[in-house]
Amino acid sequence: MRASRDTVPLLVWSSLNNATKLSNGKCRKVKQWDEKAAVDDYIPEAQQPSVILIPGGFAENLQKFDSLHPNPPDPKKFLLSRPVLRRTVTHTYTYIGEDYGPCVAAVIDHSEKWM
């Protein structure tokens, strides 16, 4: 059954940027990113009241994939190592386990701002 405006007062969609567009065609095989981004394009056509959230990277993955390392001169700080990105690239992360649920709840609680 397809959801409609009549049954879903506000669609909260968690999305990703279109990798093909973002890379100017260099990254064409990031299917999950491009397919989620295609939904972003479809939602306005469906005239569905919606909020599209793009969380960036999952902060939990920094530890899971061994990307955080103690900074030897200052053990209270950590170094973030990402082999494919230059130092000048901005990194955005969301702590999915703790922050994303409350973010979605706030969007729903204040839906009059988005509709």
VODO-492645 format. One record per residue: residue number from 1; residue in one letter; x negated, y negated, z of N, C-alpha, C in turn; chain. Coordinates in pm, 1 decimal. Each point is the difference from the previous one (the first is absolute). Example, Ala and Ser with C-alpha at 12.3 -4.5 7.8 and 13.67 -1.06 7.14 Angstrom:
% residues 2
(nulo 1, 'A', (-1319.0, 569.0, 780.0), (89.0, -119.0, 0.0), (-90.0, -120.0, 0.0), 'A')
(nulo 2, 'S', (35.0, -105.0, -72.0), (-82.0, -119.0, 6.0), (77.0, -109.0, 73.0), 'A')
% end
This chain:
% residues 115
(nulo 1, 'M', (-84.0, 118.0, 0.0), (84.0, -118.0, 0.0), (-88.5, -124.2, 0.0), 'A')
(nulo 2, 'R', (31.4, -92.2, -82.7), (-76.5, -123.1, -11.0), (52.2, -103.0, 99.6), 'A')
(nulo 3, 'A', (-90.5, -61.8, 74.2), (40.4, -105.3, 94.0), (41.6, -123.8, -78.8), 'A')
(nulo 4, 'S', (91.9, -73.5, 54.6), (42.9, -123.3, -65.8), (9.8, -111.9, 102.8), 'A')
(nulo 5, 'R', (18.2, -121.9, -51.3), (13.1, -116.5, 88.0), (111.1, 20.2, 101.5), 'A')
(nulo 6, 'D', (102.3, 74.0, -40.3), (115.2, 20.3, 87.9), (-32.4, 88.9, 119.6), 'A')
(nulo 7, 'T', (-99.8, 86.8, -14.0), (-31.8, 93.0, 108.7), (-129.7, -33.7, 71.9), 'A')
(nulo 8, 'V', (-85.7, -78.2, -63.1), (-127.9, -37.5, 60.6), (-5.2, -152.5, 7.5), 'A')
(nulo 9, 'P', (27.9, -58.3, 116.9), (3.6, -145.9, 7.7), (-136.5, -65.2, -23.1), 'A')
(nulo 10, 'L', (-107.1, 66.3, 40.7), (-134.2, -53.5, -21.3), (-95.5, 116.4, -19.1), 'A')
(nulo 11, 'L', (-64.2, 5.0, -114.2), (-100.5, 102.0, -27.7), (-135.3, -53.6, 45.1), 'A')
(nulo 12, 'V', (-67.0, 72.1, 87.6), (-136.4, -34.4, 40.3), (-90.1, 102.7, -67.0), 'A')
(nulo 13, 'W', (-79.3, -45.9, -96.2), (-81.1, 87.8, -83.2), (-147.6, -21.2, 31.4), 'A')
(nulo 14, 'S', (-69.2, 106.9, 30.1), (-144.5, -4.2, 23.0), (-68.4, 31.0, -132.1), 'A')
(nulo 15, 'S', (-81.5, -91.5, -47.4), (-53.5, 12.7, -134.9), (-151.8, -10.6, -3.4), 'A')
(nulo 16, 'L', (-51.1, 8.3, -120.1), (-142.6, -17.7, -27.6), (-12.2, -85.8, -125.2), 'A')
(nulo 17, 'N', (-112.8, -67.0, -14.5), (-22.3, -78.0, -121.0), (-18.8, 93.5, -119.0), 'A')
(nulo 18, 'N', (25.9, -50.4, -118.8), (-19.1, 76.8, -122.1), (-149.6, 4.5, -30.5), 'A')
(nulo 19, 'A', (-59.9, 117.4, 12.4), (-144.9, 14.3, -18.1), (-42.7, -29.0, -143.3), 'A')
(nulo 20, 'T', (81.3, 39.3, -96.5), (-34.2, -24.5, -140.0), (-6.5, -149.9, -27.2), 'A')
(nulo 21, 'K', (100.6, -74.5, 46.2), (0.9, -145.2, -19.9), (-109.6, -67.8, 80.8), 'A')
(nulo 22, 'L', (-16.3, 42.6, 124.7), (-98.3, -61.2, 89.5), (-142.4, 14.2, -53.6), 'A')
(nulo 23, 'S', (-26.9, 112.0, -67.3), (-134.8, 27.3, -51.4), (-14.9, -38.1, -146.8), 'A')
(nulo 24, 'N', (99.3, -69.1, -54.0), (0.2, -34.7, -142.8), (-17.3, 123.3, -87.5), 'A')
(nulo 25, 'G', (65.4, 109.2, 37.7), (-1.3, 121.5, -79.9), (-113.7, 95.9, 26.9), 'A')
(nulo 26, 'K', (-92.9, -36.1, 88.0), (-114.2, 88.5, 27.0), (39.7, 122.2, 82.5), 'A')
(nulo 27, 'C', (98.3, -14.9, 87.6), (45.0, 111.7, 84.6), (140.9, 38.5, -43.0), 'A')
(nulo 28, 'R', (9.4, 100.5, -85.0), (129.6, 39.6, -55.6), (55.1, 128.0, 61.3), 'A')
(nulo 29, 'K', (-72.7, 62.5, 88.4), (44.4, 129.5, 51.9), (31.0, -5.0, 149.2), 'A')
(nulo 30, 'V', (49.8, -113.7, 47.1), (39.7, -12.8, 140.2), (153.1, 1.7, 0.3), 'A')
(nulo 31, 'K', (50.5, 117.7, -30.1), (142.8, 19.0, -26.3), (88.4, -48.7, 114.5), 'A')
(nulo 32, 'Q', (-36.4, 34.4, 125.3), (87.2, -36.8, 112.3), (10.3, -151.6, 14.4), 'A')
(nulo 33, 'W', (-106.1, -73.8, -28.8), (5.7, -145.8, 7.9), (90.2, -55.2, -109.8), 'A')
(nulo 34, 'D', (-25.0, 42.3, -122.9), (74.4, -55.0, -113.0), (148.3, 36.3, 5.8), 'A')
(nulo 35, 'E', (31.3, 120.2, 47.4), (141.1, 38.9, 9.0), (73.2, -78.6, 108.2), 'A')
(nulo 36, 'K', (-66.4, -25.0, 112.4), (63.9, -82.9, 103.6), (20.8, -142.1, -52.8), 'A')
(nulo 37, 'A', (-98.7, -53.4, -70.1), (11.7, -135.1, -55.4), (112.7, -7.6, -102.9), 'A')
(nulo 38, 'A', (24.8, 107.4, -72.6), (110.4, 1.6, -96.9), (134.1, -16.3, 70.9), 'A')
(nulo 39, 'V', (11.8, 54.6, 119.8), (123.2, -18.0, 78.2), (15.8, -147.7, 36.8), 'A')
(nulo 40, 'D', (-111.5, -66.5, 32.5), (5.1, -143.8, 30.2), (64.7, -76.8, -115.4), 'A')
(nulo 41, 'D', (-35.9, 37.7, -122.0), (54.6, -67.3, -118.0), (147.6, 32.9, -20.3), 'A')
(nulo 42, 'Y', (40.4, 119.7, 37.7), (138.2, 44.2, -20.3), (97.1, -61.7, 101.0), 'A')
(nulo 43, 'I', (-42.9, -18.5, 122.9), (90.6, -45.2, 106.9), (76.4, -127.6, -38.0), 'A')
(nulo 44, 'P', (-65.4, -105.1, -51.2), (77.2, -119.9, -36.8), (102.0, 27.0, -111.5), 'A')
(nulo 45, 'E', (-35.2, 88.6, -94.0), (93.4, 34.6, -107.0), (125.8, 65.1, 56.2), 'A')
(nulo 46, 'A', (-16.5, 76.8, 106.8), (113.7, 68.0, 62.5), (81.3, -95.0, 87.2), 'A')
(nulo 47, 'Q', (-48.4, -122.1, 14.5), (65.4, -101.3, 83.8), (24.3, 52.2, 141.3), 'A')
(nulo 48, 'Q', (-99.6, 70.0, 50.5), (5.7, 57.0, 134.0), (-69.0, -96.1, 96.7), 'A')
(nulo 49, 'P', (70.6, -50.2, 102.2), (-69.3, -80.2, 100.9), (-114.9, 82.8, 58.4), 'A')
(nulo 50, 'S', (-118.3, -57.2, -0.8), (-115.6, 80.6, 39.6), (-114.6, -84.7, 52.4), 'A')
(nulo 51, 'V', (-87.1, 67.2, 70.7), (-127.9, -55.3, 42.9), (-104.2, 104.0, -37.6), 'A')
(nulo 52, 'I', (-103.6, -43.3, -69.6), (-107.1, 90.8, -39.9), (-121.2, -30.2, 87.2), 'A')
(nulo 53, 'L', (-43.6, 100.2, 74.2), (-116.3, -13.8, 87.5), (-118.9, 71.4, -63.2), 'A')
(nulo 54, 'I', (-114.0, -67.2, -4.9), (-122.6, 61.4, -51.2), (-101.1, -2.3, 114.5), 'A')
(nulo 55, 'P', (-18.2, 115.2, 65.9), (-79.7, 1.3, 122.1), (-150.7, -9.7, -19.5), 'A')
(nulo 56, 'G', (-49.7, 16.3, -119.5), (-144.7, 6.8, -17.7), (-48.8, 137.5, 42.5), 'A')
(nulo 57, 'G', (-125.6, 7.1, 39.6), (-54.5, 127.9, 45.2), (52.4, 37.9, 137.0), 'A')
(nulo 58, 'F', (-2.7, 127.9, 28.5), (41.9, 48.0, 131.8), (-120.9, -4.0, 92.4), 'A')
(nulo 59, 'A', (8.5, -77.7, 106.0), (-112.4, -14.6, 93.0), (-43.8, 134.9, 56.9), 'A')
(nulo 60, 'E', (95.0, 91.3, 18.8), (-32.6, 132.4, 53.5), (-101.4, 73.1, -87.6), 'A')
(nulo 61, 'N', (2.3, -27.8, -129.9), (-90.6, 68.4, -91.9), (-145.0, -45.1, 15.0), 'A')
(nulo 62, 'L', (-22.4, -116.2, 58.5), (-137.7, -45.7, 19.2), (-76.6, 96.7, 89.1), 'A')
(nulo 63, 'Q', (64.8, 46.4, 104.1), (-63.5, 96.6, 89.2), (3.4, 139.9, -60.6), 'A')
(nulo 64, 'K', (111.0, 33.6, -59.2), (17.6, 134.1, -57.4), (-105.6, 30.0, -106.3), 'A')
(nulo 65, 'F', (-34.3, -98.3, -81.0), (-94.7, 20.6, -108.6), (-138.2, -57.9, 30.8), 'A')
(nulo 66, 'D', (-30.6, -15.2, 127.9), (-133.6, -39.2, 46.4), (-48.6, -131.4, -62.6), 'A')
(nulo 67, 'S', (86.0, -100.8, 0.4), (-36.0, -129.9, -56.8), (-43.3, -101.5, 105.0), 'A')
(nulo 68, 'L', (23.5, 28.4, 128.3), (-38.8, -91.4, 107.6), (-121.8, 55.2, 72.4), 'A')
(nulo 69, 'H', (-99.4, -86.1, 17.3), (-123.3, 40.7, 67.4), (-38.3, -105.8, 102.7), 'A')
(nulo 70, 'P', (-48.6, 40.2, 117.6), (-42.9, -98.9, 99.4), (-110.7, -89.1, -56.8), 'A')
(nulo 71, 'N', (5.3, -126.4, 36.9), (-101.9, -95.9, -40.3), (-112.1, 6.4, 103.6), 'A')
(nulo 72, 'P', (-118.7, 53.1, -34.4), (-105.7, 19.4, 100.9), (-34.2, -124.1, 83.5), 'A')
(nulo 73, 'P', (-10.7, -119.6, -59.9), (-32.3, -115.5, 84.3), (111.2, -39.2, 97.6), 'A')
(nulo 74, 'D', (124.4, 31.1, -35.4), (112.9, -37.3, 85.0), (99.2, 115.8, 4.5), 'A')
(nulo 75, 'P', (-10.3, 87.8, 99.8), (84.4, 119.1, 5.4), (149.8, -28.8, 16.1), 'A')
(nulo 76, 'K', (36.8, -125.3, 27.4), (142.3, -35.0, 9.1), (60.2, -27.3, -138.0), 'A')
(nulo 77, 'K', (-85.4, -2.0, -101.2), (44.4, -25.2, -137.0), (-25.5, 123.6, -85.5), 'A')
(nulo 78, 'F', (75.8, 8.7, -108.7), (-15.7, 111.3, -92.5), (-26.8, -52.3, -139.9), 'A')
(nulo 79, 'L', (-68.5, 79.6, -78.1), (-23.5, -30.2, -140.4), (97.2, 82.8, -83.1), 'A')
(nulo 80, 'L', (57.4, -62.3, -98.5), (92.7, 67.3, -89.8), (-74.2, 30.8, -129.1), 'A')
(nulo 81, 'S', (-8.8, 126.7, -35.0), (-68.3, 36.6, -124.6), (101.6, 52.2, -100.5), 'A')
(nulo 82, 'R', (6.1, -67.3, -112.9), (87.9, 40.2, -109.9), (-87.1, 1.9, -124.9), 'A')
(nulo 83, 'P', (-39.0, 116.1, -49.6), (-100.0, 8.7, -106.1), (39.0, -61.9, -133.4), 'A')
(nulo 84, 'V', (126.9, -18.6, -27.4), (39.3, -48.4, -132.4), (30.5, -149.5, -4.0), 'A')
(nulo 85, 'L', (-8.5, -68.5, 112.7), (35.5, -141.8, 3.1), (-119.7, -87.8, 33.9), 'A')
(nulo 86, 'R', (-5.0, -115.9, -63.7), (-104.9, -97.4, 31.1), (31.7, -71.7, 131.0), 'A')
(nulo 87, 'R', (-99.1, -62.0, 58.7), (18.7, -73.7, 126.1), (102.4, -112.1, -13.1), 'A')
(nulo 88, 'T', (14.6, -54.6, -117.5), (88.8, -114.5, -20.2), (146.9, 40.2, -15.2), 'A')
(nulo 89, 'V', (28.2, 129.0, -8.8), (137.4, 46.8, -17.5), (72.1, -3.3, 134.1), 'A')
(nulo 90, 'T', (118.9, -60.3, 1.4), (81.0, -5.6, 121.6), (67.3, 134.8, 21.9), 'A')
(nulo 91, 'H', (-5.1, 48.6, 122.7), (63.3, 127.1, 35.1), (124.7, -28.7, 83.0), 'A')
(nulo 92, 'T', (110.0, 61.3, -34.3), (120.4, -11.5, 82.4), (37.7, 138.9, 49.8), 'A')
(nulo 93, 'Y', (31.4, 8.0, 128.4), (35.4, 127.9, 61.0), (119.1, -19.0, 92.7), 'A')
(nulo 94, 'T', (78.4, 104.7, 13.4), (111.6, 3.0, 93.5), (-14.4, 124.0, 85.5), 'A')
(nulo 95, 'Y', (19.5, -16.1, 128.9), (-1.5, 113.8, 91.7), (138.5, 62.7, -8.5), 'A')
(nulo 96, 'I', (14.7, 95.8, -88.1), (130.1, 58.3, -31.6), (66.2, 60.6, 123.3), 'A')
(nulo 97, 'G', (-76.4, 72.6, 80.4), (55.9, 69.7, 115.4), (60.5, -90.6, 105.0), 'A')
(nulo 98, 'E', (-46.6, -123.4, 8.1), (48.1, -91.5, 104.1), (70.9, -123.9, -54.4), 'A')
(nulo 99, 'D', (-43.4, -50.0, -113.2), (48.2, -130.2, -46.4), (109.0, 5.2, -106.7), 'A')
(nulo 100, 'Y', (2.3, 103.5, -80.9), (90.3, -0.7, -114.9), (146.3, 14.4, 40.4), 'A')
(nulo 101, 'G', (28.9, 89.4, 92.7), (137.9, 16.3, 47.6), (57.2, -129.2, 55.6), 'A')
(nulo 102, 'P', (-72.1, -67.3, 92.8), (49.9, -128.5, 49.9), (13.8, -106.2, -110.2), 'A')
(nulo 103, 'C', (-87.2, 5.1, -99.3), (10.1, -94.2, -111.9), (131.0, 23.0, -75.7), 'A')
(nulo 104, 'V', (29.8, 125.6, -29.9), (124.6, 32.9, -69.8), (120.6, -38.2, 86.0), 'A')
(nulo 105, 'A', (-7.0, 28.3, 129.9), (110.3, -35.4, 90.7), (23.5, -151.2, 0.1), 'A')
(nulo 106, 'A', (-108.1, -78.5, -0.1), (13.6, -146.0, -1.8), (64.2, -47.2, -130.5), 'A')
(nulo 107, 'V', (-36.7, 62.1, -110.9), (60.9, -34.9, -128.6), (150.7, 25.0, 5.1), 'A')
(nulo 108, 'I', (38.5, 114.9, 54.3), (142.9, 33.7, 8.1), (71.8, -92.1, 98.8), 'A')
(nulo 109, 'D', (-62.2, -24.5, 115.6), (62.2, -85.4, 102.0), (20.7, -143.2, -48.0), 'A')
(nulo 110, 'H', (-83.2, -44.9, -92.3), (9.2, -137.4, -50.6), (36.3, -0.1, -148.4), 'A')
(nulo 111, 'S', (80.8, 97.3, -40.8), (30.5, 18.0, -142.2), (70.6, -120.4, -62.5), 'A')
(nulo 112, 'E', (63.7, -82.7, 81.6), (66.7, -118.5, -56.5), (-101.3, -91.7, -68.5), 'A')
(nulo 113, 'K', (-126.1, 7.3, 38.2), (-103.5, -81.7, -64.3), (-34.1, 51.6, -139.6), 'A')
(nulo 114, 'W', (23.2, 128.0, -24.5), (-42.5, 61.2, -125.6), (114.6, 16.1, -99.1), 'A')
(nulo 115, 'M', (122.1, -19.7, 44.2), (114.0, 28.3, -88.0), (62.7, -128.3, -52.2), 'A')
% end
